[in-house]
């Protein structure tokens, strides 16, 4: 793998690291983005994701017509939805690959997603609403033994790794959570979303996200988590337009609008690095 410079060899993979949901001093969540051919083997995609070692890497595959096929991999598995890597991929297409259309359609295993360019740095992404099942069949208190938690429910999905529990705590507890990852790994969920009302001026709600089963101890900014939290906080706060803050180490802010069966996310992006992955390296994986 080389970063920047040099003459590319035929078959090399163009890639980048893109920070999504930056703003107001927050570093956002870095995503890998990589342009690949449709016949690139899964083992190569997984190897690239492991090499880039970001929470998710988005793989863009050209379609014969308009739009792009989009897949996401963590360093260890393929996932079915990722918000921050999708916004990062759209921004990279506009910023670095000179995509001319102001709207880009992404075709994934489960969804058709649309990203729109708002200005030179902000992207609007439409995601499907992920309904919360308001039930708590599994007690998660042992996952956060030092905090008082309220079980809200979980997102219903046949694949356990795509199913997320949703918990609520106080703003102070959210910042000082001490997760027991050994207990989280025993829970029948791919991840745990912990949220609170915001005590910070300019933000409506806050959250953190833990997904060790997917190879991510704590995600820095989780776009897809807002696909379920949007409806919950819209009803709680009585507001259509919300601003969320993910209080991870890097931090990130997300504009959120609940649209019924869809959710609109707005985030600011920046390209951190352009990368060229050598084909000779990839074919050795």
Buried (B, 14 or more C-beta within 10 A) or exposed (E): EEEEEEEEEEEBBBBBBBBBBBBEEBBBBBBBBBBBEEEBEEEBBBBBBBBBEBBBBBBBBEEEEEBBBBBBBBBEBBBBBBBBBBBBBBBBBBBBEEBEEEBBBBBBEEBEBBBBBEEEBBBBBBBBBBBBBEEBEEEBEEBBEEBEBEBBBBBEBEEEBBBBBBBBBBBEBBEEBEBEEEBBEEBEBBBBBBBBBBEEEEBBBBBBBBBBBBBBEBBBBBBBBBBBBBBBBBEEEEBEEBBBBBBBEBBBBBBBBBBEEBBBBBBBBBBBEBBBBBBEBBEEE
